[in-house]
Amino acid sequence: MKSIFIGTRIEALKAVASRLKIDLVITKKNSFIDKYIDKSKYKIFYFNKNNLPHVFDLFKQSKAKLIFSSGFPFIIPKKYLLKNKIFINSHPSLLPKYKGYRPVIDALKNNESIIGVSVHYIDESLDGGKIICKKKFRLNKICDVKNIYKQLFTIIEPQAIIKALDKILKYD
């Protein structure tokens, strides 16, 4: 299945690429993807807050059936959520808790002992679409924020993405 990846997290991109053909990577200049991706393997477009309408128009123009978001800091307006395409997001919290931009920090402020990743369909709300799967892990007392992010983004999130895509592709 042809797809578009939109976001900044390289491990998420690799997980999606392990299951789907990626036609286009839409990322931010100097993101982890921009710094570490093999640019000869992918067509790349850079997003910023000034070119978002053009980014969203790329969804319409593409023959990709699935748009996968991970680390994309903007809400996709409803008019761009096309019925003939599947829109999915990977979010670093156990939704419906901690929606938005800093979910890990919010979970830590609330002394959560279990955190994780949710992969869900995108709708017009903030991190509110139907959940496809969740993957969680228990924090220990000596975990610092850097190690938590490393665990979430290098291990937990890729596992959740692969699980979600396998679930979707069985029904496609």
Secondary structure, DSSP 4 states (H G I P E B T S, - for coil): -EEEEEES-HHHHHHHHTTSEEEEEEE-TTSHHHHHS-TTTS-EEE--TTSHHHHHHHHHH---SEEEEES--SPPPGGGS-TTSEEEEEESS-TTSS-SS-HHHHHHHTT-SEEEEEEEE--SSTT-SPEEEEEEEE--TT--HHHHHHHIIIIIHHHHHHHHHHHHHHH-
